[in-house]
Amino acid sequence: MGNEEAVFYSRVLTELTLSFHILYATIGVGVPLMIMIAQWVGIRKNDEHYILLARRWARGFVITVAVGVVTGTAIGLQLSLLWPNFMELAGNVIALPLFMETFAFFFEAIFLGIYLYTWDRFENQKKHLLLLVPVAIGASFSAVFITMVNAFMNAPQGFDIVDGELVNINPIIAMFNPAMPTKVAHVVITAYMTAAFVLAAIAAFRLLKGSDHIYHKKALFLTMKVGLIFAIGTAMIGDFSGKYLAEYQPEKLAAAEWHFETQENAPLLLLGIMDDGEVKYAIKVPFGLSLLAHNNPTAEVIGLDQFPEDEVPPLYIHYLFNIMVLIGMWMVFLAAWFWIGIKRGWKSVTTRWFRWLIVLGGPLSFIAIESGWWLAEVGRQPWILRHIMRVEDAATTSGHVDLMLILFALLYLVLGIGSIVVLRRMFRNNPVERELEDRHTEKGGDVH
């Protein structure tokens, strides 16, 4: 296998691993907060349905955590095996957040184990709820620390290279780079949003399949309300991200927007296709890009004409940008429609077709997450470490990456199918109606 093939297969394997891992990582970050909110609402309202909601979500969450551990370990392994030159340089600078991410995960896992084991051992639910606080904090900070590493790749700092040697290494400066605030905020908030909409999709699906239980209706109302809050938050942070790109990574913004020439009063391009270097069928929002980039409708926005051809990111990231933004806007609209409809008593929000739209929102949210992640990674090309190390210079020269790709693809297939089968059986064999009945029987037994 030649060096070019090794680079190609290394790219494909890393992209496959990250694309698979991001699904479980998103659930891993978002669901603990949803469990905590459900249990807190249950305690505040003295409502056993919300308490049971937290309990059932926590059971399913354990399965996704287990798969997330495997895929997270695979990423760590692949960084060392596939990108040795990158790790040799970056490993010395950015090792601290990698270590902290592992610590945050163990912190989360320990308290999650205690939380699950002690469910029936706490008479006071408020004390039991306190165990969820470190679980949610650990889950979120796992995302914070690992995103710091990714932010460092986009805005490397905290070291100097003198005569090919690393000097003046400062891990703290490396962690708190210019890309960190918007990247971390975007990753964490979208994880909360996606978890809420995925859980809403499950509740809507159960209602569509004939279970008209109030439990599922409460689950749907809670998750759509939380989803709306975080969807609006995501849109606001997306605006900050656009301003960060305009200042620090203008080539990524220009490629994502098909902004070829530096100009003032720059329009925002939505949709459209590229045909022989010509943009067709795009919707132009006048002054939109100038507003997004600089909060000024007449501001100058740097175009791709300011960059060498070999440093221009692939132009297909425009499609990824559009997918991410349009799904985000749709989910804000759908959740707002549902929430206002419930408050006003609109019949439309309880119809089958509307519930199918909510079910569709689950996979759509995952597609938006994947599109955003691909946009972030592909938009940095050709750099693995921006303006310092190109992807082809970082990759391994091993001739066995193609075999690794096949083996890891099979592993992810088994893990993906296995987790779906286990989760379906777990909840099918223990429906909520039976669990509520058993809890009432237990309480009745305690009284007698």
Secondary structure, 3 states (H helix, E strand, C coil): CCHHHHHHHHHHHHHHHHHHHHHHHHHHHHHHHHHHHHHHHHHHHCCHHHHHHHHHHHHHHHHHHHHHHHHHHHHHHHHHHHCHHHHHHHHHHCHHHHHHHHHHHHHHHHHHHHHHHCHHHCCCHHHHHHCHHHHHHHHHHHHHHHHHHHHHHHCCCCCEEECCEEECCCHHHHHCCCCHHHHHHHHHHHHHHHHHHHHHHHHHHHHHCCCCCHHHHHHHHHHHHHHHHHHHHHHHHHHHHHHHHHHHCHHHHHHHCCCCCCECCCCEEEEEEEECCEEEEEEEECCHHHHHHHCCCCCCECCHHHCCHHHCCCCCHHHHHHHHHHHHHHHHHHHHHHHHHHHHCCHHHHCHHHHHHHHHHHHHHHHHHHHHHHHHHHCCCCEEECCCEEHHHHCCCCCCHHHHHHHHHHHHHHHHHHHHHHHHHHHHCCCHHHHHHHHHHHHHHHHC
